Amino acid sequence: MRKMRRKGLASMAVQTVATTSESTVDLGPAAALSCRECGHRVPLGPVFACEECFGPLEIAYDFSGYDTEELRRRIEAGPANIWRYAPLLPVPADVAGKPNINPGWTKLVQADNLARELGVTGGLYVKDDSGNPTHSFKDRVVAQALEAARAFGFTTLSCSSTGNLAGAVGAAAARAGFRSCVFIPHDLEQGKIVMAAVYGGELVGIEGNYDDVNRFCSELIGDPAGEGWGFVNVNLRPYYAEGSKTLAYEICEQLGWRLPDQIVVPIASGSQLTKIDKGLQELIKLGLVEDRPYKIFGAQAEGCSPVSTAFKAGHDVVRPQKPNTIAKSLAIGNPADGPYVLDIARRTGGAVEDVTDEEVVDAIKLLARTEGIFAETAGGVTVGVTRKLLEAGVLDPAKTTVVLNTGDGLKTLDAVAGTGLTATIRPTLDSFREAGLA
Amino acid sequence: MSVTVRIPTILRTYTGGRAEVAAEGTTLGEVIADLEKNHTGIAARVLDDQGKLRRFVNVYVNDDDVRFEQGLDTTTPDGAGVSIIPAVAGG
């Protein structure tokens, strides 16, 4: 019976949205899929692109019937992970009891030392997502996708990845008893390859960059060879992407159910930034935070800056680039959500900026020496852009500002390879003094 | 010039479920026009009201993203493979 159901749903994935039968899956408040471009609605299913206009499908919710104060109490009494927000996510109500990696509720670090260094007086915080189970924010989105995969009867988890996602998928699949087979550019940082491979799934290097990997996976999903596979960021993407909303929820709850004034978010595909905005808007509509202005800022590396280039040029379309940066987790040259990032940055009064690889490395060291947080290159990008936007007077130092660190520096040790021993001495006090260390 | 066009899942209603179809044309624009002749309705899914590629459609001629080439004017050599793919986010 289960096998038949899985095959039926897999067939649905390789046919069309139009043939999708009415969904009977239990994904909590998720009511349907809706095209972000044209509004066309289809039932919940493992599909990601609108049959009318190719626009991205996203989750439409039914939040009717929620009492604000009861919802707040329910969240606060929930587990110390993203499932405390289950009433706002496309997951079944009993999600916390299922085998998953249970990410989230990471630290919101009050970064007073960094604030002093940068001249921020209104409060500076680092949302440190290196504390997730596989040390990046990707655990949030994969945990969501895993629940969708379970609901749709898939037993293989897959993805195209710049590294962090591959590890998160491998770990989640291991915990949940799924097979995993993930695809990465063959020349990723060694740390990320090891951290993806160690979970025992299949890890395939593709000769090409991330955009080539993504293209390959998109073609595989339409081929019988990929039938029955749940690609977390392709056919499960509408569910997967919602995981990033939890960053917005947590930041606000950790600030005492208050919106920050300014948030600096890294941009790869742009999905995370758009979902943080969606999460903030939901909290406002549900009455969980006061409705007041906030600004969202996007951060890219100069060597892969299609969105910041478009922002600064005043364009509303994003021209793809061939990536060339040490910030490989952000190296998506053709960012699908780029146009939405431009819309959000402009709507909220934010901006999109980029920094050089040298500035990324400097920022990694700055965050490490001021706050004891070792960020991966993406964190260097957000901190570097924060510094640049403060110096330019674009970020207001008197406002409450949250900077995202989305991954652990241990994954990108090469970026700071020049950092090493202060001195090598003989094991004697004389030698210690001679080295000027006393 | 005859090329092979790889059809994404969401457009296979126009090709009778086929994942690959043959088409004629010396440029991508001509190939799409030829597709439309044989699979009526498909062009409106790929092109917007101004006749440009929709922003969430990626098209490759062999291994090259046409946005890095000449868009709809990209030449399609005899025997080329053309892939139409919905844009997806990831990371």
Interface residues (C-beta under 8 A of the other chain):
Chain A: A13 V14 Q15 T16 V17 A18 E37 V47 F48 A49 C50 E51 E52 C53 F54 G55 P56 K138 C159 S160 S161 T162 N164 L165 Y210 D211 D212 N214 R215 S218 E219 I221 G222 D223 N233 V234 R237 A241 A268 S269 G270 S271 V317 R319 P320 K322 S329 L330 I332 N334 P335 A336 D337 P339
Chain B: R6 P8 T9 I10 R12 T13 G17 A19 R45 V46 R54 R55 F56 V57 N58 Y60 D63 D65 R67 F68 S83 I85 P86 A87 V88 A89 G90 G91
